[in-house]
């Protein structure tokens, strides 16, 4: 009877450890896939379309400065209209686009900029300032454009789009690159805002992804790098271990007590 009870406890102990052992072996290490290894053709609905630069919208924030200002060459104080255009720092003064699509600028007043690209707006403002300044060179940036980077990257967060055409890979680089849990074959971009979101999926092991024009980021894009299977399995194993640990500890105690009282 005692021997039968002992076999029963051992069988239970074996049955508890068996699933954990199987799970551990199933999560054995596999080398991570290599970026841009394959050369499969990417089928993009925008292959034949020209990329369209961002058009200025109401509520955008414009940073404007005149590069002809001497303070950018030698440290001399700016005066007059030039001082108002440059502000107190080398970054230039910032102006908000109003709901009617205009921006109020020193001396020249309100300028219609909504619907223009960054370069078109800079040229329009430069033309108007030529009547007031000598050979102005206007630099214009749209400083409120941003994307959100989430998932398996080293630095998640919200990042500004500092130039007209920032690619997916450039933004991943800004975020410190991918971590060891990243699934490079399933990187998503959620585009179109909350009203009409579209999910685009990209395989970074495919070299042709670099030429996919959909990877040029747009304002308010959300980039999400998913987990690879190894990381998902490891998380499942961790959850299983948390559940089984008290049971295993109880069985260990029961076996020790039984062994001591035999």
N, C-alpha and C positions, 0 to 999 in steps of 0.2 A: 504493500500500500504506500509505504514511504517512498519506495523507488518510483512508483507510478506518479506520485505527486511531484517528485523531483523532475521527471521527464516532462510533465505538463508545464512546469515553470520554465524549463529550458526551451520548450517549444514556443511559448509565448515570447520569451526573450528574443529568440531567433526571428520570429515573425515581425517583431517591432524593428529590429535592426536591418532586416532584409530590404524594406523599401528605401531606407536611408542610404544603404550601400549602393543600391541600383541608381538612385538619384545622383550620388556622388560620381559614379563612373560615367553617367550620362552627361555630366557637366565637365568632362575632361577638356583640357585646353586645346583650342584649335587656333592656328595662326590667323590673324586678322587679314581680311582681304586688302589688296593693294589698290591705292587710288589710281584711277585712269589707266588701268591695265588692259581692259578690253577695248575694241575698236568698232563696236556695233553702231549702226546708223541710228541716230535719234530722230524719231518722227515728230516734228513740231508743226503745229498748225500755223505758226508765225514765220516759218522758214522763208516764205516769199514776201513777207511784209517788211517794210522799213521800220526800224525802231523809232518811236516818237518820244522826244524829250518831254519831261514834265512841263506842264503849263501852269503858270502862276494862278492861284486861286485866292478868293477873299479869305482874310484872316491869316494868310501866310506872313512870315516875318522876313523882310529883306535886309541884308547887311550891305551897305553901299559905301564905297570910298573912292576918292580920286587919286590914282596912282601918280599923278603929276605933282602931288604935294611934296615939297622939299623935305619934309620931316621924315620921309621914308628913305632919303639919301643921306642927309645930314641932320643933326639934332637942332632944328630951328623951329620956333613956335609958329603955328599956322594962324592965319588971320582971315577975317571976312567970310565969304561963302565957303572957301576951302576948309576953314576950321569947322564950320557947321557940318560939312559933308563927312569929315573924318572923325569927329567926336574926340574923346579924350584918350583913345587907345588906338593901336595899330589895327585893331580888328575892324574899325569903321563903325559908323552910326547905324542903328537898327530902326527900321520903319515898318509899321504894320499895314497890310493891304486892307482897305475898308470893304464893307459889304457891297459897295457900288463898283468895286474892282479898281479903284484908284489908290494911289499912295501919295501922301502930302510930303513934298520935298522943299528944302529951303530955296527961296527966291523964285524958282520956276513954278511953284504951286503944285496942284494936283495933276498927276500923270496916270493915264489909263494903262495898267499893266496886266490885268487879268486876261488870261487866254494866251499870253505871250510866253515863250520859253525864257530861260534865264539869259541867254545871249541876246535874244531879241529885245528884252526889256533893257538890258545894259546899253545897247546901241541907241534905243529910243531916248533914254535919259541922257546919254552922252551928247546926242544931237541937240537936245534942248539946252544943255549947259554950255555948249559952244558959244552961245550968245552972251554968256556972262563970264566965262573963264577962258584962259588961253590954252588951247589944245588939251582939253581934259581927256583923261583915259579912265573911264568908269569901270570899276570892278564891282560886280553884283553877285551875291550869294543868297540862296534861300536856306535859312538856317534852321527851320522847324521841321524839315523832312527827316523821317526816322523809320527804322525797322526794329522789330523785336526778335531777339535771338534766344531760343529756348532749347532744352533737351541736352543731349550728350556732347556739350562743348565745355571748354575749360572756364569760360567767363560768360555766363548768361547775362542778358541785360538789354537795355534799349540803346541803340546806336544811331548817330546822325548819318545821313547820306550826304557826305561832304562834296561829292562831285556828281555830274550829270548821269554817268553810267557806272554804277558800282555793281560788281558781279556777286553772285552767291559765294564763290570761293574767297573773294576779297573780304566779305563780311565774316565768314567763318574764321579767316585769319585774324580779323580784328578781335574776334572772341577767343583768341588763344588757341585755335585749332580744335580738332576733335579729340575726345578722350578715348580710353580703351573700351568703353561700353558702346561706342557709336556704331550704328548700322549704316555703313557708307552706301549701301544699296537702296536705302529708303530715307531720303532727306526730303522733307515736305516744305513747300511755301504756300501759306494760306493768304490769298490775295482777293481784293475786292471789297473789303470792309465787312461790317457786321450785317449789312442788309443783303448783300449778294456775294457771300464768300465762295471762292473757288480753290480747291486743293490741287496743287501741282506736285508731282512726285519725281525725284531725280535719283539716278544711280551714279554715284561718284566713282565707281570702279570702271565706268565707261568713259573712255577718252573723249568721245564725241559730245559728251555733256558740256564740255567747255564751249562748244560752238552753238549751244541751244540758247536762242535769244530770250527765252522765258526766264533764264537765270539772271538777267539784268533786273535788279531790284527796283521796286516801286514804293512810293510813300505808303507807310502803314502796313507793309508786308510783315507777316509773322513767319519766321524760319523755325522749323522744329526738326531736330535730329533725333530719330528714334533709337531705341536700344537694339543691340544685336541679340541673337538667340542665346548666346553664352551668358550674357548679362541677365536676360529674362529668366533663364533656368537657374542661375545663381540666386536670384531674388526669390524664386519659388522654393528652392532648397532652404534658404534662410528662414522663410516663413514656416516650412514644414518642421525644421529643427526647433523653432520656438514652441511649436505645438507639442512635439514629441519629447522634448527635454524633460518636462515634469514626469511623464509616464516612465521614461527610461530611468530617471532617478528613483522613482518609487519601486520599480522592478529590481534595480540594483540593491536597494535597501532590503527588499523582501528576500532576495537570494542570500545576502550576507547573513540576515537573521536566521534563515533556514539552515544555512551551512553551520552556523555556530551552535544551533540547538539540536543538531543531529546526534 
